[in-house]
């Protein structure tokens, strides 16, 4: 009888352990699913911010002006006039916004990594050349406009400023949202202020290829628009700011795009937009909201690894000659190619892959 009771107790203990184990597995699965949904939501909100927030906020503000709550809109517009030049003076960053938990979910969706190769001196200012542009520059945003990948820990004492289209800072609400992340207009006034009147330890991140480069980004292609992009080198020389090449492996993999051939009507329309408005409309798609097998606006979950290269020491020459600009531009191009060649095999590319410089 004692033997039977002992055996029965053992079965109960075994059953209890099995149930506990099953519950733990179930909780782990639920947690993983919740985290994945939070990752999708975090990326979706940024995609919608990038595409429609500026226009949407402008329309909402105009609508409020026509309602009984017009005073709220009027107060904001008065503030907008008063605050109009703030983006040109370094903006108004918020460490609280840069440290939001949502950015960590954004990072983990792909995932996105930031790789440091050299220390940066806090006594110097820097211009980072970011390549390639991709469709939305997702790696540039996550690495330098948030603290999700630890940019402040990896480069202590360095304040990153991601430069983007000045037109974004004419949009109500959107301008304040962008400034909170340390984003500034990519124009001479803004860059001159940060590099000359904001002390040292500043790093301006310029996506050098811009809209022209975004027109050619497609999975499996590593090309940059750089041969005739020399304005950032001239700015670096005027302020004595060191140039830092940055390459983001995987930036072109997260969206698929319809590439129009040179001379086609589609490319003509894109170039007209680029010339007159500052951006080029792309026909692209990613995955759907509920399934990776459908088309949608969400980017594909592909790793993006951003490698920050070795700084190039730049002398201060207020009025550099074309020859001097060409010399340091050539140094920068060679440094970028070396950076690409050194790390390409570590991040999924074959040794035979060549960086195409256009």
Secondary structure, 3 states (H helix, E strand, C coil): CHHHHHHHHHHHHHHHHHHHHHHHHHHHHHHHHHHHHHHHHHHHHHHHHHHHHHHHHHHHHHHHHCCCCHHHHHHHHHHHHHCCCHHHHCCCCCHHHHCCHHHHHHHHHHCEEEEECCCCCCCCCEEEEEECCCCCCHHHHHHHCCCCCCHHHHCCCCEEEEEECHHHHHCCCHHHHHHHCCEEECCHHHHHHHHHCCCCCEEEEEECCHHHHHCCCCCCCCEECCCCCCHHHHHHHHHCCEEEEEEEECHHHCCEECCCCCCCHHHHHHHHHHHHCCCCCCCEEEECCCCCCCEECECCCCCEEEEEEEEECCCCCCCCCHHHHHHHHHHHHHHHHHHHHHHHHHHCCCCCCCCEEC
